[in-house]
């Protein structure tokens, strides 16, 4: 299990893809994980189905997001050369509020 806190770097938008099991919603994005002054790590993330919809509905570009998931390998081909990469297959997310962001009102 991988747990990370990062900022969504791209527009948060789902796509419909055709799989062996029919059409499915998928959300692909990249997060920036703070590693210290002037240092960040960038990791691709993927979410499917209802979770992809949830992220699209509740997050926007540059929002901080807490994700839980599994690290997966992927093959990338560039100019007939094959490379191994990785991404996080997201299983759960949480909204994170910074000190300068609007927080929902507490119920009395």
N, C-alpha and C positions, 0 to 999 in steps of 0.2 A: 504494500500500500504506500502510495506517495501522497504527501500532504504539502501543499504549497500556497503561499500568499503572493499574488502578483497583480500587475496592471494589465488589462486587456489592451492590446496594441492596435487591433484592427476594428473596422466596423463590425458590430455584432449582428450577424444576419445568418439565418438558416438557409439551407438549400435542400431541395428534394433530389434524392438519388435513387436509381433503380438498382436493387440488389436481387439476389437469388430468391429472397423471401418477399419481394414486392417493393413498392416505393417506400422510402423512409426519409425522415428529416435528419439532417446532420448539421452540426455547427463546427466549423474549423476556425481556429484563431491562434494567436500567439500571446503569451504572457511574458512580461518583464519581471524578473525576480531580483529585488534589491540585494546586493552582495556587499555593500559598503560604499564609501564615498567614491563617486565616479566609476563604479563597477556594477554591472548587472549581468544576469544570465537570461537568455531568451529560450523559451520552451514552447513548442507547438502543443495545442490541446485539441481534443475532439470529443464532442458529446453527441449522443444519438437520441432520437424520439422525443419523449416528453421532457427530458432534461434539457435537450437542445432548445425546445420551445420556451422553457422556463428561463434559461439564460438570456435568450433574445428578448423576452418580455421585461425582465427585471434589471438588465445591465446595459451599459452603453460603452462606447470606446473610451478608454483611459480610466474606467472604474476599477477599483481594487476588487479582487475576487479571491475567495478562499476556496480551493479545490481539493478534492480527494479523488484518487484514481489509481490506475495501474500503468506502469511504464511499459510501452510496447515498442518493438522495432518496426521500421519501415524501410523499404528499398526506394532510393531516389536515383533516377537516371538523368544525367546531364551530358549532352553531346556524346552519346554512346558510351559513357562511363557510368558505372554503377557504384553507388555509395550506400552505406548503411546509416540511417538516422534513427531518431526516436521521437515519440510523442507521449503525452499522458492521455489515456482513455479515461474521461471524467465519469465518476460514479456518483458524486455529490458535490454541491456548491453551497456557499453561504455568502450573504451580503456583508460587506465590511464598511463601516462608516468611519471616516477620518474626522479630525477635530474641526475641519472647516466645512463639512458637508451637512446637509439637512438631515435630521433624524426624524423618524416618525414620532408623532405625539404619543405619549404614554396614556393609557386608559386609566381613569380614576377608579 
